[in-house]
Amino acid sequence: MSQVAEKAPEAESFWFQPPRWGVRDAIALAIWTAGLCWIFREAVFLRGAFFYFDVTEINYPYRRFFAQELWAGRFSFWCPWLYCGMPLFSESQAGYFHPLKYVFYPWMETWKAFNFDTVFSIWLAGAGTYGWLRRHVGPAGALTGAAIFGAGGFTWAHLVHTSMINALASVPFVIWALEWSWLTGRWRGAALGGFALACQVFAGHLQDVILCSGIVGFLGLYRACTSATRDEARSVLSRTIGLVALGVLISAVQWIPSKELLDRSPRAGGLSYQELTYGSWSPELLPTLVLREAYGTRARDTDWMDGFYPYHEMNAYLGLLALALAIVGASGTGGRDRWTTGLALLAITGALLMLGRFTFLFDYANKIPVAGSSREPVRLHLWVSLAVAGLAAVGVERLGRPGVVRLKAATIFVVVVVLASLPILAYVYWPVWSDARRWTTPYHLDRYRWLGREMTVSAVRTGVLLASGLVLARIAASTTAAGRRARLAWILPVLVLLDLLGAHAVDPVTVTPEYWTRPPEAVARLKADPTFIRLFGKGDRSAGEPGYASEPIDFMKARDALDWSLPAAWGLASSKGETPMIPRRIIDFFDNTQYGGGRFDLDSVSHVVVGRSLRSTFVPNEPLGEVFLHVNPNALPRARMAGNPAYAGNREEAIAALRTLGPEIQRRLVVEDPDRPLGDAPVVGKAEIESEVPDEVVVRVEAETPGYLVLADTFDPGWTATVDGEPTPVRPAYVAFRAVFVKPGTHRVVFRYRPAGLPAGMAVTGLGLLLGLIGSIRPGRVVDSADHAVLPRAGWLKTLWLAAAVVIVLASIPKWGPEGLTVQSRWGRAWHTFTWGAGIEAMRENRR
């Protein structure tokens, strides 16, 4: 990549002189807006509410709690409703500092705010892409790119990951600001880009920051390597590094507490190779680049992967028409352009890295700091989506302007992908013909008919749109009339958008808003029970199941068990939740105690709500709609006096004590207190919670003897305590909870919470904002750095890059060993045959 850029001659720079903004831009953005409003019509017009998978498990309950606290005039960092209390701010997915939280959530019902938050984030991703691309192409090309990036497979793969969708909106703005900073030499662009990058951290999904920073680093290094002068290279690198550094500094108020929590969560220590590469994009998915529904849809898929990974996560669909337009943009006149060449290299690199475990590049990737914690390689499709959006925009621009455009390469690409997909489909579905007698019930036959209709409709839709697009492209390429050519090119982004929206028409899964506004029967029952302290809920179904189950499901009944993080949606305290980003201590407590061995007594679970599968485990119980309610008469108060301590020096010793004592922990306190102030004498006293808000709990203690005040809420280093105004240490009790030693007498004990790492984070964020402000007002030093210079050997560079990627893939397949030449184990698990699902559950009719 040592070939430096040269000034572009007029013949090649012609494609990169976009017209000024005007009416056509308003039309383009209106088309993008109308398309989203159509596919999200249930959510936009508030006829339905998002609920599927992680929305129910995590995202909605977290945002509901956050919104309620804002309505109460509090900014509460601690959520008392889940995991016996959890550091929600540090967990980050509630998105405390993300700007959109304050646009919607303080002013409307949470389910409505959640709808708008999700849809508007996707709209912003497309609109931001449009604005970025308008620096290079006209409205038709920019609309094409907006459709591809905003409505491409990455969006639909992560529609259930609301924090990722929030973070997605920042990506084009980061790149837009970065390019503007390179071109003008001003630090203002780097500062704005840094803020956009920080918003990804504030959205609550730190992996997106790694993915986006990877794009920034790749493009920045490429631009520096293709700079005409050392001065330009230094300017490019300084602004690239500066943008990322500012993003990291500005977002420190969030990521430092999150990092502190990560270090003491179940995810501490990084990921194993298996964890890192779980979710690699399988070559078997190639047909889904042709037909999104090749293996079904999110709404009802075949679950063909034998437990490989949720099908929706593997969505890399951008449409053959979009890919063909990207080939047009990366080749021919303008193909030697510096900007398009960089995007082509980014697309190739992203596609290679998406394969994850299928190449040797990931063999030791889990040992790389930071990057080694970025799981699910398929998410590197973000790189491909952004690059294809830019290249397809150039393709449409070329077709809409005078000049020779050859479609041979694009046509060959389409034919090759289709032909390569046919044998894969034949292999996958071979059992349908070779062993058809395995599936003969009316239920299975109905499923066959459904899949046949699904694939037929998708083949017709894709074929018609692809053929129409290629014919239009050919007509436009052979037309000399400038006006007619431009009008024909305008149809192409509409076809691309129709393709992407049609392929994902069933993906915006919604349910009646009563799912969130009318609580389950158990909620009213528990709130009316004066003995209620905390619940444990466990249902019979997966939170993801309603979206793609093999049979109709009553969504309202599926939530009745108050499983996952649902209790927080209705303000009920629960000992459960659904995220790994929690203190490891609470998991240690769960893992080392048993339902019948005192666990629910110690963590103050007064009520258990379960489905049929656990009914016999919790007796006696009574039916409550679709679930069964068990009352635990032995549940201890959240605040209580305890003694007879079994002292431990650290967490490991405390875990060992839990195992050794077994049922004896009912009468003995396991506490980590180096002072060991209490002997074996009995403790006499009582404790009562006087008042509490999420970040402060006030307990009145009447102690006749010295003892420990135990608060059965999760231990966290952010909690401090005072006894009658005097600071006192908070000790871990039973590994997971809090204990404070008190002397005889009447005392007022106050627990207060401030996230660990927050003061340091605030200080670093303040520094970042100051540096960003200085950079914004500091005059720039213009350096001659053209976006669209000519790389004389760009074609050679792209060919070499692609060849290297192919060699890496091919070299990752064979293995030499004692048995001679064999196939690497990484590829041995790459191909499956049709089974209607790994679990036989997908084949069961009328499951209960």
C-alpha positions in Angstrom: 0.0 0.0 0.0 3.0 2.3 -0.6 1.5 3.6 -3.8 0.7 7.3 -3.0 -2.3 9.2 -4.3 -2.2 11.6 -7.2 -4.5 14.4 -8.1 -7.4 13.0 -10.0 -7.9 14.1 -13.6 -11.3 15.6 -14.4 -12.5 12.4 -16.2 -12.2 10.4 -13.0 -13.2 13.0 -10.4 -16.4 13.8 -12.3 -18.3 11.2 -10.4 -17.4 12.8 -7.1 -18.7 16.3 -7.6 -22.2 15.9 -6.0 -24.8 18.6 -6.6 -25.8 21.0 -3.8 -28.5 19.9 -1.4 -32.0 20.7 -2.7 -35.5 19.4 -3.3 -34.3 16.0 -4.4 -32.6 15.5 -1.0 -36.0 16.1 0.7 -37.6 13.5 -1.7 -34.8 11.0 -1.0 -35.2 11.3 2.8 -39.0 11.2 2.5 -38.6 7.9 0.6 -36.4 6.5 3.4 -38.8 7.7 6.1 -41.8 6.3 4.3 -40.1 2.9 3.9 -39.4 2.7 7.6 -42.8 3.9 8.6 -44.3 1.1 6.4 -42.3 -1.8 7.8 -42.6 -0.5 11.4 -46.2 0.7 10.9 -47.4 -1.3 14.0 -44.8 0.3 16.2 -44.8 3.8 14.7 -48.6 4.2 14.8 -48.6 2.6 18.3 -50.8 -0.3 17.3 -48.2 -2.8 18.7 -45.3 -2.9 21.1 -41.8 -4.4 20.7 -41.4 -7.4 23.0 -39.4 -10.1 21.4 -36.4 -11.9 22.9 -33.9 -9.5 24.6 -36.5 -6.8 24.6 -38.5 -8.8 27.1 -35.5 -10.3 28.9 -33.5 -7.2 29.4 -34.1 -4.0 27.4 -37.6 -3.0 28.2 -37.5 -3.7 31.9 -34.3 -1.8 32.3 -35.7 1.3 30.5 -38.9 1.0 32.4 -37.1 1.3 35.7 -35.0 4.2 34.3 -38.0 6.1 33.1 -39.9 5.6 36.4 -37.0 7.0 38.3 -36.8 10.0 36.0 -40.5 10.6 36.5 -39.9 10.5 40.3 -37.2 13.1 39.9 -34.3 10.7 40.7 -31.3 9.6 38.8 -30.9 6.2 40.4 -27.8 4.1 39.6 -29.0 1.0 41.5 -32.0 -1.1 40.5 -33.4 -3.0 43.5 -35.8 -5.1 41.5 -33.5 -7.7 39.9 -30.8 -10.1 41.2 -31.6 -9.0 44.7 -30.4 -5.6 43.5 -28.1 -4.9 40.6 -25.8 -2.0 39.5 -27.9 -1.1 36.5 -25.9 2.0 35.6 -22.7 0.0 35.5 -24.3 -2.8 33.6 -24.9 0.0 31.0 -27.7 -1.4 28.8 -30.3 1.0 30.2 -28.3 3.7 28.4 -28.3 6.3 31.2 -26.4 9.0 29.2 -27.6 8.2 25.6 -29.3 11.3 24.2 -32.3 9.5 22.9 -33.3 8.4 26.4 -34.1 12.1 27.2 -35.9 12.7 23.8 -38.6 10.1 24.5 -38.6 8.4 27.9 -39.4 11.2 30.3 -42.4 12.4 28.4 -44.5 9.3 27.4 -45.3 5.7 28.4 -42.3 3.5 28.3 -43.6 1.1 25.6 -44.3 4.1 23.3 -40.9 5.6 24.0 -39.3 2.2 23.4 -41.0 2.0 20.0 -39.9 5.4 18.9 -36.4 5.0 20.4 -35.8 1.8 18.3 -37.3 3.1 15.0 -35.8 6.5 15.3 -32.3 5.0 15.9 -32.7 3.0 12.6 -33.9 6.1 10.8 -30.9 8.0 12.1 -28.6 5.3 10.9 -30.0 5.7 7.4 -30.2 9.5 7.5 -26.6 9.7 8.8 -25.4 7.4 6.0 -27.3 9.6 3.6 -25.5 12.8 4.9 -22.1 11.1 4.9 -22.5 9.8 1.3 -23.8 13.2 0.0 -20.3 14.4 0.4 -19.4 12.1 -2.5 -22.5 11.4 -4.6 -25.9 12.8 -5.5 -29.3 12.1 -3.8 -30.1 8.8 -5.7 -26.7 7.3 -4.8 -26.9 8.5 -1.2 -30.4 7.0 -0.8 -29.1 3.7 -2.0 -26.4 3.7 0.6 -28.9 4.8 3.3 -31.2 1.9 2.5 -28.4 -0.6 2.5 -26.9 0.5 5.8 -30.1 1.4 7.6 -32.2 -1.6 6.4 -29.6 -4.2 5.8 -29.1 -7.5 7.5 -27.1 -6.1 10.5 -30.1 -4.0 11.6 -32.5 -6.9 11.5 -30.0 -9.3 13.1 -29.9 -6.9 16.1 -33.4 -5.5 16.2 -33.8 -7.3 19.5 -30.6 -5.8 20.9 -31.9 -2.3 21.4 -28.6 -0.9 22.7 -26.9 -2.1 19.6 -29.5 -0.4 17.4 -28.9 2.8 19.4 -25.2 2.5 18.8 -25.7 1.8 15.1 -27.0 5.3 14.6 -23.6 6.7 15.6 -21.6 4.8 13.0 -22.2 7.0 9.9 -21.8 10.2 11.9 -18.4 9.0 13.2 -17.2 8.4 9.6 -18.7 11.6 8.3 -17.0 13.7 11.0 -13.7 11.8 10.5 -13.6 12.5 6.7 -14.5 16.1 7.3 -11.7 16.5 9.7 -9.2 14.9 7.3 -10.3 17.2 4.5 -10.4 20.5 6.4 -7.5 19.8 8.8 -9.7 21.0 11.6 -10.0 19.2 15.0 -13.7 20.1 15.2 -14.6 17.1 13.0 -12.5 14.8 15.3 -14.3 16.2 18.3 -17.8 15.7 16.8 -16.8 12.2 15.8 -15.5 11.5 19.2 -18.8 12.5 20.7 -20.7 10.3 18.3 -18.4 7.4 19.3 -19.0 8.1 22.9 -22.7 7.9 22.3 -22.1 4.2 21.4 -20.7 3.7 24.9 -23.6 5.6 26.3 -26.0 3.3 24.3 -24.8 0.5 26.5 -23.1 -1.9 24.1 -19.3 -1.6 24.4 -18.7 -4.1 21.5 -20.1 -1.6 19.0 -17.4 0.8 20.0 -14.8 -1.8 19.2 -16.4 -2.5 15.8 -16.7 1.1 14.9 -13.2 2.0 16.1 -12.0 -0.8 13.9 -13.6 0.9 10.9 -12.0 4.2 11.9 -8.6 2.6 12.4 -8.7 0.7 9.2 -9.8 3.7 7.1 -7.4 6.0 8.9 -4.4 3.7 8.3 -5.4 3.2 4.7 -5.7 6.9 4.2 -2.3 7.6 5.8 -0.6 4.9 3.7 -2.1 6.4 0.5 -1.1 10.0 1.4 0.9 12.0 -1.1 3.1 13.6 1.6 4.3 12.8 5.1 2.6 15.9 6.3 -0.7 14.6 5.1 -0.1 11.2 6.6 0.7 12.7 10.0 -2.4 14.9 9.8 -4.6 11.9 9.0 -3.2 9.7 11.7 -3.3 12.4 14.4 -7.0 13.1 13.7 -7.9 9.4 13.5 -6.2 8.6 16.8 -7.6 11.8 18.3 -11.2 10.9 17.4 -11.0 7.5 19.0 -9.1 9.0 22.0 -11.7 11.7 22.5 -14.5 9.1 22.3 -12.9 7.0 24.9 -12.3 10.1 27.2 -15.8 11.5 26.8 -17.4 8.2 27.5 -15.3 7.4 30.6 -18.1 8.3 32.9 -19.9 5.1 31.6 -17.1 2.7 30.6 -15.0 3.0 33.7 -17.8 1.9 36.1 -18.7 -0.8 33.5 -15.2 -2.0 33.3 -15.1 -2.2 37.1 -18.2 -4.3 37.0 -16.9 -6.4 34.2 -13.8 -7.3 36.2 -15.9 -8.8 38.9 -18.6 -10.3 36.8 -18.9 -13.8 35.3 -17.2 -12.4 32.2 -14.1 -11.5 34.0 -10.9 -13.0 32.6 -12.0 -12.6 29.0 -13.4 -15.1 26.6 -12.3 -18.6 25.6 -11.8 -19.5 22.0 -15.2 -21.2 21.9 -16.9 -18.2 23.4 -15.2 -15.8 21.1 -16.0 -17.6 17.9 -19.5 -18.7 18.9 -21.5 -16.9 16.2 -19.1 -17.2 13.3 -20.8 -16.7 9.9 -21.0 -20.2 8.4 -20.3 -20.7 4.7 -23.5 -22.7 4.7 -25.3 -19.4 4.9 -24.2 -18.3 1.4 -27.7 -19.0 0.0 -29.1 -16.4 2.4 -27.3 -13.8 0.5 -29.5 -14.7 -2.4 -32.7 -15.5 -0.6 -33.0 -14.2 2.9 -35.7 -16.8 3.6 -33.5 -19.7 2.3 -33.8 -21.3 5.8 -36.9 -19.6 6.9 -37.4 -16.3 8.7 -37.2 -14.9 12.1 -40.9 -15.3 12.5 -40.8 -19.0 11.9 -37.5 -20.5 10.9 -36.5 -24.1 10.5 -33.9 -23.9 13.2 -31.7 -25.8 10.8 -28.4 -25.2 12.6 -28.4 -28.0 15.2 -28.0 -25.6 18.0 -25.4 -23.5 16.1 -26.7 -20.1 16.9 -29.9 -18.1 16.6 -30.6 -17.7 12.9 -31.5 -14.0 13.1 -28.0 -13.2 14.3 -26.5 -14.7 11.1 -28.4 -12.2 8.9 -26.0 -10.7 6.4 -28.5 -10.1 3.7 -28.0 -6.9 1.7 -29.6 -8.2 -1.5 -28.0 -9.3 -4.8 -29.0 -6.0 -6.4 -27.2 -4.0 -3.8 -24.1 -6.2 -4.1 -24.2 -5.9 -7.9 -24.3 -2.1 -7.6 -21.4 -2.2 -5.2 -19.4 -4.1 -7.8 -20.2 -1.4 -10.3 -19.0 1.2 -7.9 -15.8 -0.5 -7.2 -14.8 -1.1 -10.8 -14.6 0.7 -14.1 -14.2 4.5 -14.4 -13.5 5.8 -10.9 -12.4 2.3 -9.8 -8.9 3.7 -9.2 -10.4 6.3 -6.8 -8.8 6.4 -3.4 -12.1 6.5 -1.4 -13.9 3.7 -3.2 -10.7 1.5 -3.0 -10.6 2.0 0.7 -14.2 0.9 1.0 -13.6 -2.1 -1.2 -10.7 -3.2 1.1 -12.9 -2.7 4.1 -15.6 -4.9 2.6 -13.1 -7.7 1.8 -11.6 -7.5 5.3 -14.9 -7.5 7.1 -16.2 -10.5 5.1 -13.1 -12.4 5.9 -13.3 -11.6 9.6 -17.0 -12.5 9.8 -16.0 -16.1 9.2 -14.5 -16.3 12.7 -13.6 -19.9 13.5 -13.5 -20.9 9.9 -10.1 -19.2 9.4 -6.9 -19.5 11.4 -7.0 -15.7 12.0 -9.1 -16.4 15.1 -7.1 -19.2 16.5 -5.5 -17.0 19.2 -7.7 -13.9 18.8 -9.2 -14.4 22.3 -5.7 -13.6 23.8 -5.7 -10.1 22.2 -6.6 -7.4 24.7 -9.9 -5.6 24.1 -10.4 -7.1 20.6 -10.4 -10.5 22.1 -13.5 -9.7 24.1 -15.5 -8.8 21.0 -17.5 -12.0 20.6 -19.6 -13.2 17.7 -17.5 -12.5 14.6 -20.6 -12.3 12.4 -21.1 -8.8 13.9 -18.2 -7.7 11.7 -20.8 -7.6 9.0 -21.1 -4.0 10.2 -17.9 -3.3 8.2 -19.3 -5.0 5.1 -22.6 -3.1 5.4 -21.0 0.3 5.6 -18.6 -0.5 2.7 -21.2 -1.9 0.4 -23.4 1.1 1.2 -20.7 3.5 0.0 -19.7 1.4 -3.1 -23.4 0.9 -4.2 -23.9 4.6 -3.8 -21.0 5.2 -6.2 -22.5 2.5 -8.5 -25.8 4.3 -8.8 -24.0 7.6 -9.3 -22.1 6.2 -12.2 -25.2 4.8 -13.8 -27.0 8.1 -13.4 -24.3 10.2 -15.0 -22.8 10.3 -18.5 -20.0 7.9 -19.2 -19.3 4.3 -20.0 -20.5 1.8 -17.4 -19.8 -1.9 -17.9 -22.0 -4.4 -16.0 -20.1 -7.6 -16.9 -18.3 -7.9 -13.5 -21.5 -7.3 -11.6 -23.4 -9.8 -13.7 -20.7 -12.5 -13.3 -20.8 -11.9 -9.5 -24.5 -12.5 -9.4 -24.4 -15.6 -11.5 -21.5 -17.1 -9.4 -23.2 -16.5 -6.1 -26.5 -18.0 -7.3 -24.7 -21.1 -8.8 -22.6 -21.6 -5.7 -25.8 -21.5 -3.5 -27.6 -24.2 -5.4 -25.5 -27.2 -4.3 -25.5 -25.9 -0.7 -29.3 -25.8 -0.7 -29.4 -29.2 -2.3 -27.2 -30.7 0.4 -29.0 -29.0 3.3 -32.5 -30.1 2.1 -31.5 -33.5 0.8 -33.2 -35.4 3.6 -36.5 -33.8 2.5 -36.4 -36.1 -0.5 -34.2 -38.9 0.7 -35.9 -39.5 4.0 -39.3 -38.0 3.6 -41.0 -40.7 5.6 -39.6 -39.2 8.8 -42.1 -36.4 8.6 -45.6 -37.5 7.7 -47.9 -36.0 10.3 -50.4 -33.3 9.3 -48.3 -30.9 11.4 -45.1 -31.6 9.6 -46.8 -31.5 6.2 -48.2 -28.1 7.1 -44.7 -27.0 7.9 -43.4 -28.2 4.6 -46.1 -26.2 2.8 -45.2 -23.1 4.8 -41.5 -23.4 4.0 -42.3 -24.0 0.3 -44.5 -20.9 0.2 -41.8 -18.9 2.0 -39.1 -19.8 -0.4 -41.3 -19.5 -3.5 -42.5 -16.0 -2.5 -38.9 -14.9 -1.7 -37.6 -16.3 -4.9 -40.2 -14.5 -7.0 -39.7 -11.2 -5.1 -35.9 -11.3 -5.3 -35.9 -12.5 -8.9 -38.3 -9.8 -10.1 -36.5 -7.0 -8.2 -33.0 -8.2 -9.2 -34.0 -8.6 -12.9 -35.7 -5.2 -12.9 -32.6 -3.6 -11.4 -30.2 -5.2 -13.7 -32.3 -4.4 -16.8 -32.7 -0.8 -15.6 -28.9 -0.6 -15.0 -28.2 -1.9 -18.5 -30.7 0.6 -20.1 -29.2 3.4 -18.1 -25.7 2.4 -19.0 -26.5 2.4 -22.7 -28.5 5.7 -22.6 -26.8 8.9 -23.8 -29.6 11.3 -22.7 -28.5 12.7 -19.4 -31.9 13.4 -18.1 -33.3 10.0 -18.9 -30.3 8.3 -17.5 -30.6 10.2 -14.2 -34.3 9.3 -13.9 -33.7 5.6 -14.5 -31.0 5.7 -11.8 -33.4 7.1 -9.3 -35.5 3.9 -9.6 -32.5 1.7 -8.4 -32.5 2.9 -4.7 -36.2 2.3 -4.5 -35.7 -1.3 -5.8 -33.0 -1.8 -3.2 -35.2 -0.5 -0.4 -38.1 -2.7 -1.6 -35.8 -5.7 -1.6 -34.5 -5.2 1.9 -37.9 -4.3 3.4 -39.6 -7.2 1.6 -37.1 -9.7 2.8 -37.5 -8.5 6.4 -41.2 -7.8 6.4 -41.9 -10.2 9.3 -38.9 -9.2 11.4 -40.4 -6.2 13.4 -42.3 -8.6 15.8 -44.8 -6.7 17.9 -47.6 -7.6 20.3 -50.6 -5.8 21.7 -49.5 -3.0 24.0 -51.4 -4.7 26.8 -48.4 -6.9 27.0 -46.7 -4.0 28.9 -49.7 -2.0 30.1 -51.8 -4.8 31.6 -49.7 -6.7 34.2 -50.1 -10.5 34.6 -52.5 -11.7 37.3 -49.6 -12.6 39.5 -48.5 -8.9 39.8 -51.7 -7.7 41.4 -51.7 -10.8 43.7 -48.1 -10.2 44.9 -48.5 -6.5 45.4 -51.6 -7.1 47.5 -49.9 -9.6 49.8 -48.4 -7.9 52.9 -46.0 -10.8 53.3 -44.4 -10.3 49.9 -40.7 -9.5 49.9 -39.1 -10.8 46.8 -40.1 -13.3 44.1 -38.5 -16.0 42.0 -40.1 -16.6 38.6 -39.4 -19.4 36.2 -41.5 -20.2 33.1 -41.7 -23.0 30.7 -40.7 -21.2 27.5 -37.8 -19.2 26.1 -38.1 -15.5 25.7 -37.1 -15.8 22.1 -39.6 -18.6 21.4 -42.7 -16.6 20.6 -41.0 -15.0 17.6 -40.1 -18.2 15.7 -42.0 -21.1 17.4 -43.4 -24.0 15.4 -46.9 -23.4 16.7 -49.0 -20.4 17.8 -48.3 -19.1 21.3 -50.4 -16.9 23.5 -47.8 -14.2 24.1 -49.7 -12.8 27.1 -49.6 -16.2 28.9 -45.9 -16.7 28.1 -45.0 -13.8 30.4 -47.2 -14.9 33.4 -44.4 -16.6 35.2 -42.6 -13.3 35.6 -39.4 -14.8 34.4 -36.2 -13.1 33.1 -36.2 -9.4 34.0 -39.9 -9.0 33.7 -40.6 -8.2 37.4 -38.8 -4.8 37.0 -41.3 -3.8 34.4 -44.0 -3.7 37.1 -41.9 -2.7 40.1 -41.6 -6.1 41.8 -38.4 -7.2 43.6 -36.9 -10.4 42.2 -33.9 -12.6 42.8 -33.6 -13.2 39.1 -32.6 -11.3 36.0 -31.1 -12.0 32.6 -27.7 -10.5 32.0 -24.1 -11.7 32.7 -22.9 -8.2 33.6 -23.7 -8.5 37.2 -21.5 -9.1 40.3 -20.1 -12.6 40.3 -20.9 -12.9 44.0 -24.6 -13.2 43.4 -24.1 -16.0 40.9 -21.7 -17.7 43.4 -24.5 -17.6 46.0 -27.0 -19.1 43.5 -24.6 -21.8 42.4 -23.7 -22.9 45.9 -27.1 -23.0 47.5 -30.1 -25.0 46.7 -33.8 -24.3 46.4 -34.6 -26.5 49.4 -31.4 -25.8 51.2 -32.1 -22.4 52.5 -31.4 -20.3 49.3 -34.8 -18.7 49.1 -34.9 -18.2 52.9 -31.6 -16.3 52.9 -32.3 -14.1 49.9 -35.8 -13.3 51.2 -37.7 -14.9 48.4 -41.2 -15.0 49.8 -43.1 -16.1 46.7 -42.2 -18.4 43.8 -44.1 -18.3 40.5 -43.4 -21.2 38.1 -44.8 -23.0 35.0 -45.9 -26.6 34.8 -42.4 -28.0 34.5 -41.4 -26.9 38.1 -44.8 -27.2 39.7 -43.8 -30.4 41.6 -40.6 -28.8 42.8 -42.4 -26.1 44.8 -45.2 -27.4 46.9 -47.7 -26.5 48.1 -48.8 -24.3 45.3 -52.0 -22.9 43.8 -53.0 -22.2 40.2 -52.8 -18.6 39.2 -53.9 -18.4 35.6 -51.3 -20.3 33.6 -48.8 -20.5 36.4 -48.5 -21.8 40.0 -47.8 -19.7 43.1 -45.8 -21.1 46.0 -45.5 -19.1 49.2 -42.3 -19.6 51.2 -43.2 -19.4 54.9 -39.5 -19.5 55.9 -38.3 -16.4 54.0 -36.2 -14.2 56.3 -36.7 -10.5 56.3 -34.4 -8.5 54.0 -33.1 -6.6 57.1 -32.3 -8.8 60.1 -29.9 -9.3 62.9 -27.6 -12.4 62.6 -24.7 -13.9 64.6 -22.9 -17.2 65.2 -20.6 -16.2 62.4 -18.5 -18.5 60.2 -15.7 -16.1 59.3 -14.0 -16.2 55.8 -11.0 -14.4 54.6 -12.1 -13.9 51.1 -14.8 -14.8 48.5 -13.3 -18.3 47.8 -13.3 -19.1 51.5 -16.9 -17.9 51.9 -18.0 -20.1 49.0 -16.3 -23.1 50.6 -18.1 -22.3 53.9 -21.4 -22.3 52.1 -20.7 -25.7 50.7 -19.4 -27.1 54.0 -22.2 -25.7 56.2 -25.0 -26.8 53.9 -28.4 -26.4 55.7 -26.5 -25.1 58.7 -26.3 -21.7 57.0 -29.9 -21.2 58.1 -28.6 -20.5 61.6 -25.0 -19.4 60.9 -23.8 -16.2 59.2 -21.0 -16.6 56.7 -19.3 -13.2 56.7 -16.0 -11.9 55.3 -14.8 -9.6 58.2 -11.1 -9.5 59.0 -11.9 -7.8 62.3 -13.9 -10.8 63.6 -15.6 -8.8 66.3 -18.2 -11.3 67.3 -18.0 -14.7 69.0 -20.4 -17.6 69.2 -22.8 -15.9 71.7 -26.4 -15.7 70.5 -27.5 -12.4 68.9 -30.7 -10.7 70.2 -32.2 -7.8 68.3 -34.4 -6.7 65.5 -34.1 -4.6 62.4 -36.6 -2.8 60.3 -36.3 -0.8 57.0 -37.5 2.7 57.8 -37.3 4.1 54.3 -35.6 3.4 51.0 -35.1 4.6 47.5 -32.9 2.7 45.0 -29.6 4.4 46.0 -30.3 4.7 49.7 -31.7 2.3 52.4 -32.3 3.4 55.9 -32.6 0.7 58.6 -33.5 1.1 62.3 -31.7 -1.4 64.5 -32.6 -2.3 68.1 -29.7 -4.5 69.3 -29.7 -6.0 72.8 -26.4 -7.7 72.0 -23.6 -7.0 69.5 -24.3 -8.5 66.1 -24.4 -8.1 62.4 -27.1 -6.3 60.6 -27.7 -8.3 57.4 -29.3 -6.7 54.4 -30.2 -9.4 51.9 -29.4 -7.1 48.9 -26.5 -7.7 46.6 -23.1 -6.7 47.8 -21.3 -4.1 45.7 -18.2 -2.0 46.4 -20.2 1.1 45.5 -22.3 0.7 48.7 -21.2 2.5 51.8 -22.8 2.6 55.2 -23.0 4.8 58.3 -24.1 3.8 61.8 -25.6 6.9 63.6 -23.7 9.0 61.1 -20.3 7.3 61.6 -18.9 5.5 58.5 -18.6 1.7 59.0 -17.4 -1.1 56.7 -19.9 -3.0 54.6 -18.9 -6.7 54.7 -20.0 -9.5 52.3 -22.5 -11.8 53.9 -23.2 -15.3 52.5 -20.8 -14.3 49.7 -23.5 -12.2 48.0 -25.2 -9.8 50.5 -24.3 -7.0 52.9 -23.5 -7.0 56.6 -22.7 -4.2 59.0 -21.5 -4.9 62.6 -23.4 -3.0 65.2 -23.0 -2.7 69.0 -25.8 -2.9 71.5 -28.3 -0.1 71.4 -30.7 1.6 69.0 -29.1 2.7 65.8 -29.9 4.2 62.5 -27.9 2.5 59.7 -27.9 4.2 56.3 -26.7 2.4 53.2 -25.8 4.7 50.2 -24.8 3.8 46.7 -22.5 5.4 44.2 -21.1 3.3 41.4 -17.6 2.1 41.8 -15.4 4.0 39.3 -17.9 6.8 38.9 -15.7 9.6 40.3 -12.8 8.6 38.2 -15.0 8.3 35.1 -16.5 11.8 35.7 -13.0 13.3 36.0 -11.8 11.7 32.8 -15.1 12.7 31.0 -14.6 16.2 32.1 -11.1 16.2 30.6 -12.4 14.7 27.4 -15.1 17.4 27.1 -12.5 20.1 27.7 -10.2 18.8 25.1 -13.1 18.4 22.6 -14.1 22.0 23.3 -10.5 23.2 22.7 -10.3 21.2 19.5 -13.6 22.6 18.3 -12.6 26.3 18.6 -9.0 25.8 17.6 -8.3 26.9 14.0 -7.3 24.1 11.7 -4.2 23.8 9.6 -5.3 22.8 6.1 -3.4 20.0 4.6 -3.9 18.9 1.0 -5.8 15.6 1.6 -8.2 14.8 -1.2 -10.9 12.2 -0.7 -10.9 11.3 -4.4 -7.4 11.2 -5.5 -6.3 8.6 -8.0 -4.4 5.5 -6.9 -2.6 4.4 -10.1 -2.5 0.8 -9.1 -5.8 0.5 -7.2 -7.1 -2.4 -9.3 -3.9 -4.3 -8.5 -4.3 -3.6 -4.8 -7.9 -4.8 -4.6 -7.1 -7.9 -6.5 -4.2 -8.7 -4.2 -6.3 -8.0 -1.1 -9.1 -10.3 -2.4 -6.5 -13.0 -3.3 -5.0 -12.9 0.1 -8.4 -13.3 1.7 -9.1 -16.3 -0.5 -5.7 -17.9 0.3 -6.4 -17.4 4.1 -9.7 -19.2 3.8 -8.3 -22.1 1.7 -5.3 -22.5 4.0 -7.7 -22.8 6.9 -9.4 -25.9 5.4 -6.8 -28.7 5.1 -4.9 -30.3 7.9 -1.8 -32.5 7.7 -1.5 -35.2 10.3 -0.8 -38.9 11.0 -3.8 -39.8 8.8 -2.5 -37.7 5.9 -4.5 -34.8 4.4 -7.8 -34.2 6.3 -10.2 -31.4 6.9 -9.7 -29.1 9.8 -12.2 -29.6 12.6 -13.3 -26.0 12.2 -14.7 -26.9 8.8 -15.9 -30.3 9.9 -18.9 -28.6 11.6 -19.6 -26.2 8.8 -22.4 -28.2 7.1 -25.7 -29.4 8.3 -28.6 -31.2 6.8 -32.3 -30.4 7.2 -33.7 -31.8 10.5 -36.4 -29.3 11.5 -34.3 -28.1 14.3 -31.7 -29.2 16.7 -34.0 -29.7 19.5 -36.9 -32.0 18.8 -38.9 -29.3 20.4 -39.3 -27.6 17.1 -41.1 -30.8 15.8 -43.4 -31.3 18.7 -47.0 -30.5 18.1 -49.2 -29.0 20.9 -46.3 -28.7 23.4 -47.1 -27.9 27.0 
